[in-house]
Amino acid sequence: MDDLFGDIPQPKRQGKTEGRKPLTAEDVRGMMIDLIRGLREADTVPFDQREFEKHIAMFPIMAQWLPGDEGKQLVFEFEREVERLRKTA
């Protein structure tokens, strides 16, 4: 079948492109701890409402990446800080 637009040169690719590296439990743990630390240091919610709700929804999902009760403990600490900051609003 003939090409409607003729022979159009395709852009050249610069080697193999690599995507993001897969997250590890260590990466997730670090993000969770950083988020808790940021909340502890704050006197008011340090995010807009939409971002705050996103963190609240995602935190328990992130905790599933961690072994044993570690994730549950971090969720407990996170929820404690969320509650503290909600009381200040």
Rosetta blueprint (number, residue, H / E / L):
1 M L
2 D L
3 D L
4 L L
5 F L
6 G L
7 D L
8 I L
9 P L
10 Q L
11 P L
12 K L
13 R L
14 Q L
15 G L
16 K L
17 T L
18 E L
19 G L
20 R L
21 K L
22 P L
23 L L
24 T L
25 A H
26 E H
27 D H
28 V H
29 R H
30 G H
31 M H
32 M H
33 I H
34 D H
35 L H
36 I H
37 R H
38 G H
39 L H
40 R H
41 E H
42 A L
43 D L
44 T L
45 V L
46 P L
47 F L
48 D L
49 Q H
50 R H
51 E H
52 F H
53 E H
54 K H
55 H H
56 I H
57 A H
58 M H
59 F H
60 P H
61 I H
62 M H
63 A H
64 Q L
65 W L
66 L L
67 P L
68 G L
69 D L
70 E H
71 G H
72 K H
73 Q H
74 L H
75 V H
76 F H
77 E H
78 F H
79 E H
80 R H
81 E H
82 V H
83 E H
84 R H
85 L H
86 R H
87 K H
88 T H
89 A L
